[in-house]
C-alpha cells in the first residue's frame, strides 16, 4: 500500500500531497486553479498516486469546486466579444480543470471511478454537455467517457422517458468525445431485449454503423455499442443486418483488417457476438479461421490488446470442437506455450492464455495429447504456486480439462507426477476457498487413476486434506471434496475404502447425506455408492453404528425432492442388495418400512418417473434383490403382492433402451416374462 511520503517527492515545491489537497480549498482563486492543475498532472498515469490523493480526500474537494463553478452561472454565459472569442474566462477554466481532474481519477482505475461517483460528480459532469463553450463540453465528455468504461458506472436507463432522445442527441453531435460518450453509455447500459429492440427501432444502430467511418475513438466505441445491442438477440441482428449481412456486416468485417490493433480486436468481438446469436453469416463466409488467426496475431501486441485477445479467443472457441481443430492447426498451442515461458508476463494476459488453453483442451483428445507432448504441463504446474489468486484458479481450470484424458489417466500419467500432486495438495490448504474448489476439480480427475496407483496422493496427505475439506463451512468446498473422494473410491480396493470409513466416520457421512445443500447430499450418496460397490466386507461398513449411514440414505429416499439425490440413493441400495441375505433384507425393510397394509411404497413413484435414469436405478435394485439366493423367492412374492412387479410389467416398452433391457432381465429372472 503506498504511503503519503511516496507521492510527496514528486509533488513540487509547494509541499506534499496533503498541502496540495489543502490548497484545493483555498479562498484565493488563483491558488485553487493552480492546485487543480497540479493534482491533475500528478495523478495522470499513476494508480498509486491516484489512490494516495483519494485517501487524502481530493476527489470530494475537486467535485465541490466544479459544483461551485457551475452554480456561479458565469461559466455558462457565452463570450461577450470577438476579442475574447475562443478564450476561457476564469470560471470556465476552473470547470475544465476540475472536470479533467475528475476524469484523470476515473481513467482506467475502478477505485477512482467509485470515488468520483461517491462525490456526486456524475450529474455535474452531465450538465457540462449543455455548455456553450466546446472546450467545456469536451472536458465533460472526456471525463464521462472514463466513467462509463468502468463496470462500476451506473446503468443508464434507456427505456425511461427522454433517455433515448438524450442518447440520440449525443450520437448526432459534432464533437468526437461527445459521440464516443454516447456510444460508451450504450455499450455499458444496453442489456435487455427490450432495450436492444428500442435502439434498433430508433435508428441508433444505423448511426453507430455510420460512426465506423469516423475517428479511431468513434470506431472503437461504436463497435462496443453494436456488440452490446446484438448480444444474445438474433431478432435484432437479422432485422438490422438483413438475410446476407449487407453493408453493415461488411463494415464490421472490414475493420478486422484495420491498422489499429484495438479496432481489430473489437471488430472480432462484435463478429463473435453475431456468431453466438446466429452463426449463419460466420459459417457462410468461412470466417472462423480468419477470426482465430487474427486473435492469435493480436496476442503479440505488447499492450492491453495483447492482454485481452486471449479472452476474446476463448469466447470464440468455447465448447466448439471445429474451432478447437482450427485453433490447433493455427498453432495456438505453440503461441500459448511461448507466452507461458516468457518472464514477467502481465497477469491479465497470463490468465487469459490459461483460460483459452483450458477451452482448447476441453473436448478433443488430440488437443490434450498435443498439450502433453509439447511439455506445456511443466510451466502450468509452476503457475499453481503463482502469487495471484486468479492465476492459480486459471491454472487449475486448465489442468481440470487436460486431466480429462482417459488415455493418460489409464496410464497413471498424472498421479505419478510428484510435482503436480505436491502442488495440488498445497492448494487444498490455500487461504482462498475459490482456489480450493478449483484445485478439487483437478484432484477429482486425477484420483480416478484407473491404475489404482494412488499411493503418492495418500503419502502427501492428500486424502487427509479431503477429509478435512468435507467438513468445510462452504457448500461448494464440501461438495467438491466429496466428489474427489467419490472418484478416489471408484473401483477402489477394500484398503482404500476402509481408509475413507476411518477418516470420515459413519456419523460424518450420515450428516453429509442429510446436508442442507442438495449438491452435498448427492455427492455423499455417490461416495457411499462406490464404497459399497464390491465385496461383502465393504458393504458391511454401512451397518456400523447401528446402520446410521443406511438410515440416512433411506430418509433421503423417502423425502428427497431432487432426482440426482434419489438416483444416487437408489444405486446405494442396489449395491447393498448385491450382498448377503442380511444386506438384502435390510434393503427390503427400507423399501417397505410399514408392517401390514400401508401406503404405496415410495419407490413405486420412481418406476413411474419421467427421468429414465431414476427408473433404471430402481429396476437395478429389484434385479439385485431377486438374484438367485435362499431368500429370493420370498422377496419376489413380496414384490408381487405389493403390485411392484405389475408396474414393472407395464414397462416392457419403456422408451429408454437401457430401462427396457433391464425390465426384461427382471421379468425373466422372476419367471413372469413372456420372453
GIWOUR-V585811 format. One record per run of one state. SS is the DSSP state (A for helix, B for strand, O for the rest). FROM is the first residue (numbers start at 0). TO is the last residue. Records with the same first field share a line. If there is no record, write none. Layout:
SS=FROM-TO ; FROM-TO
//
This chain:
O=0-2 ; 8-15 ; 23-27 ; 43-45 ; 55-56 ; 72-72 ; 76-80 ; 84-88 ; 106-108 ; 118-120 ; 130-132 ; 148-161 ; 171-174 ; 189-191 ; 201-202 ; 213-214 ; 230-232 ; 241-244 ; 257-259 ; 277-278 ; 285-286 ; 298-302 ; 317-319 ; 329-330 ; 341-345 ; 360-363 ; 373-374 ; 383-387 ; 402-404 ; 410-416 ; 427-431 ; 446-453 ; 459-460 ; 469-473 ; 488-492 ; 504-504 ; 513-516 ; 531-534 ; 559-561 ; 576-579 ; 591-602 ; 607-610 ; 625-630 ; 641-642 ; 649-655 ; 669-674
A=3-7 ; 16-22 ; 28-42 ; 46-54 ; 57-71 ; 73-75 ; 81-83 ; 89-105 ; 109-117 ; 121-129 ; 133-147 ; 162-170 ; 175-188 ; 192-200 ; 203-212 ; 215-229 ; 233-240 ; 245-256 ; 260-276 ; 279-284 ; 287-297 ; 303-316 ; 320-328 ; 331-340 ; 346-359 ; 364-372 ; 375-382 ; 388-401 ; 405-409 ; 417-426 ; 432-445 ; 454-458 ; 461-468 ; 474-487 ; 493-503 ; 505-512 ; 517-530 ; 535-558 ; 562-575 ; 580-590 ; 603-606 ; 611-624 ; 631-640 ; 643-648 ; 656-668
//
